[in-house]
Amino acid sequence: MVASPEPDRTDTLTDWLVLTRVPGVGSVTLQRLLDTFAGAREILNAADGQLRSCGLNAPAIAALKQPDQAAIDRDLEWCAQDNNRIITCRDPEYPPLLLEIPGPPPLLYVHGNVDVLCRMQLAMVGSRNPTPGGVRTATDFAAHLARAGLVITSGLALGIDAASHIGALEAGQPTIAVMGTGLDRVYPGSHRELAHRIAEQGALVSEFPVGSQPRPENFPRRNRIISGLSLGTLVVEAAPRSGSLISARCAADQGREVFAIPGSIHNPLARGCHALIRQGAKLVETAGDVVDELGALALAGTLQEVAGPAAIEAPILDPEYATLLDAIGFDPVPVDVLVATCGLTPAEVSSMLLQLELRGIVASSPGGLYNRLK
């Protein structure tokens, strides 16, 4: 294998922005260029024949020679704002684990604390439409794993992603959100406040330049960064065709650990996790299972032992409520079954379920189903 040239220390951020904004040139082609030339400036000054030999076509070469200066200026203006950085794959702040993946992003746009990118991370992903129990599981696991010394990394999506970020924040620990847009916008818009909290305690990260829209093809690319930054990926809830499984596949392809939390056989959002476990993912029941699996890394780093999410104390209830709760169980069950099992009237059961739900003891699901949380 031919060694890469010694990096060119005279490269400027503008050189890198010109290079990474060439249409149709992805991270793999850019890596090929960087393996051939000493840096961005040398690529910009290369002869057309040299560039063609690295896979660039005529339109790409033309774009390299006549860059979109207005777009580059927008990136530079964004970078000049407080708490904003653009780091290249040759910068010392660039996360070393991410450099190990095939075709690492040449640039990372960062809003927040750049230092957290080089800390030990665990990716947490899952369904955008999780069950209430899934949300609780993600929040609890994220909090305990964050206290153990892992930075929780996810994608700011609805559902499990958001619950994972919130768990870490509620534990007073940093978290990283990898975005599928430019960092001048938040997607989904409903997570603006959450994104602000993440930037205060951790970082928002993207490989996409300022102005990039939330295009569907951006999110699989985003997923490889989530897994690439992390020692492993934990899937909390996922349907068989969930996008979360893309992150798990990326982690496996990158040689990282894959963890999955099993669920009820009646829960369709558990089937993706069960499939991962059948394929070799580590079955996880407590946060301690994750730390134990990363034991060698824990000894070399700063991970602390944890017993897993705190044991949930059984709620103290009146006898009728206790009977109803025993009948509910942890698998979703319809109201008519509860009426028949407990010998109560439908009105009594409905009233009691409402009280249990308000106390956070049970959760309702679509179709009039209920399951217990404690």
C-alpha positions in Angstrom: 0.0 0.0 0.0 1.4 3.4 -1.0 1.6 5.8 1.9 -0.4 9.1 1.7 1.7 12.2 1.0 2.7 14.3 4.0 -0.2 16.8 4.7 0.2 20.3 3.2 0.2 22.7 6.2 -0.4 25.7 3.9 -4.0 24.7 3.1 -6.6 27.2 4.1 -10.2 26.6 5.0 -11.2 28.3 1.7 -9.2 25.7 -0.2 -11.1 22.9 1.6 -14.5 24.5 1.0 -13.7 24.8 -2.7 -12.7 21.1 -2.8 -15.7 19.8 -0.9 -18.3 21.8 -2.9 -17.5 20.2 -6.2 -20.8 18.7 -7.5 -20.8 14.9 -7.9 -17.6 14.3 -5.9 -18.3 12.3 -2.8 -16.2 11.4 0.2 -14.7 8.3 -1.4 -13.4 10.3 -4.4 -12.1 13.0 -2.1 -10.3 10.5 -0.1 -8.7 9.2 -3.3 -7.5 12.7 -4.1 -6.1 13.2 -0.6 -4.3 9.9 -0.8 -2.7 11.2 -4.0 -2.0 14.8 -3.2 -0.6 16.5 -0.2 -3.7 18.6 0.5 -6.5 20.7 -0.8 -4.3 23.4 -2.3 -2.2 20.9 -4.3 -5.5 19.4 -5.6 -6.7 22.8 -6.7 -3.5 23.4 -8.5 -3.2 20.0 -10.1 -3.3 19.5 -13.9 -6.5 18.3 -15.5 -4.9 15.0 -16.5 -3.9 14.3 -12.9 -7.5 15.1 -11.7 -9.0 12.8 -14.4 -6.7 10.0 -13.3 -8.3 10.3 -9.8 -11.8 10.0 -11.2 -12.9 13.6 -11.8 -14.9 14.3 -14.9 -14.9 17.5 -17.0 -17.8 19.2 -15.1 -16.1 18.4 -11.7 -12.8 19.8 -12.9 -14.5 22.9 -14.2 -16.2 23.4 -10.9 -12.9 23.0 -9.1 -11.3 25.7 -11.2 -14.3 28.1 -11.0 -15.9 27.6 -7.5 -19.2 29.0 -6.3 -17.7 31.9 -4.3 -21.0 33.0 -2.9 -21.6 29.6 -1.3 -18.1 29.5 0.1 -18.6 33.0 1.6 -21.8 31.8 3.3 -19.8 29.0 4.9 -17.1 31.4 6.0 -19.6 33.8 7.5 -21.3 31.0 9.4 -17.9 29.8 10.7 -17.1 33.3 12.0 -20.0 33.2 14.3 -19.7 32.3 18.0 -19.4 28.6 18.8 -19.2 27.6 15.1 -16.2 25.7 13.7 -15.4 23.9 10.4 -12.7 21.3 11.0 -11.0 19.3 8.2 -9.9 15.7 8.3 -6.3 16.9 8.7 -7.1 19.0 11.9 -6.1 17.6 15.3 -9.6 18.1 16.6 -11.0 15.7 14.0 -12.4 12.6 15.8 -9.9 9.8 15.3 -12.5 7.0 15.2 -14.3 8.7 12.3 -11.0 8.8 10.3 -11.0 5.0 10.4 -14.3 4.6 8.4 -14.3 4.2 4.6 -14.6 7.6 3.0 -14.7 9.8 6.2 -16.3 13.2 5.7 -13.4 15.7 4.7 -15.1 18.5 6.6 -17.2 18.6 9.8 -19.4 21.6 10.6 -19.7 21.9 14.4 -21.8 24.1 16.5 -21.0 23.8 20.2 -18.1 22.1 22.0 -15.6 20.6 19.5 -13.8 18.8 22.2 -16.6 16.3 22.9 -16.1 14.8 19.4 -12.9 13.1 20.6 -14.5 11.6 23.7 -15.7 8.0 23.9 -19.2 7.8 22.3 -22.1 5.4 22.1 -24.6 5.8 19.3 -28.3 5.4 20.3 -30.9 5.0 17.6 -34.4 3.7 17.1 -37.9 4.3 15.8 -39.3 7.7 15.1 -42.7 6.4 16.4 -41.7 4.5 19.5 -43.9 3.1 22.2 -44.1 5.0 25.5 -42.0 2.2 27.0 -39.4 2.6 24.3 -39.1 6.3 25.1 -38.6 5.6 28.7 -36.0 2.9 28.0 -34.0 5.2 25.7 -34.1 8.0 28.2 -33.1 5.8 31.2 -30.3 4.0 29.3 -28.9 7.3 27.9 -28.8 8.9 31.3 -27.0 5.9 32.9 -24.6 5.4 30.1 -23.8 9.2 30.0 -23.0 9.1 33.7 -20.7 6.1 33.1 -18.6 8.3 30.8 -20.0 7.8 27.4 -21.1 10.7 25.2 -24.5 9.8 23.7 -24.5 10.4 19.9 -27.7 10.3 17.9 -29.5 12.0 15.0 -32.0 14.5 16.6 -34.9 12.7 14.9 -38.3 12.3 16.5 -38.7 9.4 18.9 -35.8 7.4 20.2 -33.1 9.8 19.0 -34.7 12.7 20.9 -35.3 10.6 24.0 -31.6 9.6 24.0 -30.4 13.2 23.8 -32.8 14.2 26.5 -31.7 11.3 28.8 -28.0 12.5 28.5 -29.0 16.1 29.1 -31.1 15.3 32.1 -28.1 13.5 33.5 -26.1 16.7 33.2 -23.9 15.2 30.5 -23.0 16.3 26.9 -24.6 14.7 23.9 -23.9 15.0 20.1 -26.5 15.3 17.4 -25.4 14.5 13.9 -27.6 16.4 11.4 -28.8 15.6 7.9 -28.9 19.3 6.9 -26.7 22.3 7.1 -26.3 23.6 10.7 -28.1 26.9 9.8 -31.4 25.0 10.2 -32.9 22.4 12.5 -34.8 19.4 11.3 -37.3 18.6 12.5 -38.3 22.2 13.4 -40.0 21.0 16.5 -36.6 20.2 18.0 -35.2 23.7 17.9 -35.2 24.0 21.7 -33.6 20.6 22.0 -30.9 21.5 19.5 -30.2 24.6 21.5 -29.8 22.6 24.7 -27.5 20.1 22.9 -25.3 22.8 21.6 -24.9 24.3 25.1 -23.8 21.0 26.7 -22.4 19.1 23.7 -22.3 19.7 19.9 -24.4 19.7 16.7 -22.4 18.2 13.8 -22.9 17.9 10.0 -20.9 17.2 6.9 -23.4 19.2 4.9 -22.6 22.9 4.1 -24.7 25.9 5.1 -28.0 26.0 3.2 -28.3 22.2 2.8 -31.9 21.0 2.8 -33.2 17.9 4.5 -33.0 15.7 1.5 -33.9 11.9 1.9 -30.4 10.8 0.6 -28.7 12.9 3.3 -29.9 10.7 6.2 -28.2 7.4 5.3 -25.0 9.4 4.9 -25.6 11.0 8.3 -26.1 7.6 9.8 -22.6 6.4 8.9 -21.2 9.4 10.8 -23.3 8.6 13.9 -21.9 5.0 14.0 -18.4 6.1 12.8 -18.0 8.5 15.8 -19.0 5.8 18.2 -17.5 2.7 19.9 -20.8 1.0 19.3 -24.4 1.5 18.3 -27.4 0.6 20.6 -30.8 0.1 18.9 -33.7 0.6 21.3 -36.8 0.0 19.2 -36.9 -0.6 15.4 -39.3 -2.1 12.9 -37.9 -4.6 10.4 -37.4 -1.9 7.8 -36.5 1.0 10.1 -33.8 3.5 9.1 -32.2 2.7 12.5 -31.0 -0.6 11.0 -29.0 1.4 8.5 -27.0 2.8 11.4 -26.6 -0.7 12.8 -25.4 -2.0 9.5 -22.9 0.9 9.2 -21.6 0.1 12.7 -21.1 -3.6 11.8 -19.4 -2.7 8.5 -17.1 -0.3 10.3 -16.1 -3.0 12.8 -17.9 -1.4 15.7 -20.1 -3.1 18.3 -23.9 -3.5 17.7 -26.2 -3.7 20.7 -30.0 -4.3 20.7 -32.6 -4.2 23.4 -35.2 -7.0 23.0 -38.9 -6.4 23.5 -42.3 -8.1 23.5 -43.0 -10.6 20.7 -46.3 -8.7 20.3 -44.5 -5.4 19.7 -43.8 -4.8 16.0 -41.1 -2.3 17.0 -39.2 -5.0 18.7 -38.8 -7.1 15.5 -35.9 -5.1 14.1 -34.0 -5.5 17.3 -34.7 -9.2 17.4 -33.5 -9.6 13.8 -30.2 -7.8 14.8 -29.8 -10.2 17.8 -30.2 -13.2 15.5 -27.6 -11.7 13.2 -25.1 -11.4 16.1 -25.9 -8.1 17.8 -25.3 -8.1 21.6 -28.5 -8.6 23.6 -28.8 -5.8 26.2 -31.0 -5.8 29.3 -29.1 -3.2 31.4 -26.7 -0.3 30.8 -24.1 -2.4 32.5 -24.3 -4.9 29.7 -23.0 -2.2 27.3 -20.2 -1.2 29.6 -19.2 -4.8 30.2 -19.0 -5.4 26.5 -16.8 -2.4 26.1 -14.7 -3.5 29.1 -11.3 -3.4 27.5 -12.0 0.2 26.3 -13.3 1.0 29.7 -10.0 0.0 31.4 -8.1 2.2 28.9 -10.4 5.2 29.1 -12.8 6.7 31.6 -15.8 4.5 31.6 -17.2 3.7 35.0 -19.1 0.6 36.1 -22.9 1.0 36.1 -25.5 -1.5 37.2 -27.9 -0.3 34.5 -31.1 1.8 34.7 -32.1 2.2 38.3 -34.4 -0.5 39.6 -38.0 0.7 39.3 -39.8 0.4 42.6 -43.2 -1.2 42.5 -45.9 1.5 43.1 -47.9 1.3 46.2 -51.6 1.0 45.1 -55.0 0.3 46.5 -56.1 -3.4 46.1 -58.3 -2.7 43.1 -55.6 -0.7 41.3 -53.1 -3.4 42.1 -55.3 -6.1 40.7 -55.8 -4.1 37.5 -52.1 -3.4 37.2 -51.3 -7.1 37.5 -53.8 -7.8 34.7 -52.2 -5.3 32.4 -48.7 -6.7 32.4 -45.9 -5.3 30.2 -47.5 -6.4 26.9 -50.2 -4.2 25.4 -53.7 -5.4 26.3 -57.2 -4.1 25.3 -59.6 -2.6 27.8 -62.3 -5.3 27.2 -59.8 -8.0 28.3 -59.1 -6.0 31.5 -62.8 -5.7 32.2 -63.3 -9.4 31.8 -60.3 -10.3 33.9 -60.8 -7.9 36.8 -64.6 -8.1 37.2 -64.9 -4.3 37.1 -67.2 -2.2 35.0 -65.9 -0.5 31.8 -66.4 2.9 33.4 -64.4 1.8 36.5 -61.6 0.4 34.4 -61.4 3.5 32.2 -61.3 5.8 35.2 -58.6 3.8 36.9 -56.5 3.5 33.7 -56.6 7.3 33.4 -55.3 7.7 37.0 -52.6 5.2 36.4 -51.6 6.9 33.1 -51.4 10.3 34.8 -49.1 8.8 37.5 -46.8 7.4 34.8 -47.5 3.8 35.8 -49.2 2.7 32.5 -49.1 3.9 29.0 -51.7 3.9 26.3 -51.1 2.8 22.7 -53.1 3.2 19.5 -56.1 0.9 19.3 -57.1 1.3 22.9 -54.3 -0.8 24.3 -52.5 -0.4 27.6 -49.3 -1.7 29.0 -47.6 -1.1 32.4 -44.3 0.9 32.7 -43.6 0.0 36.3 
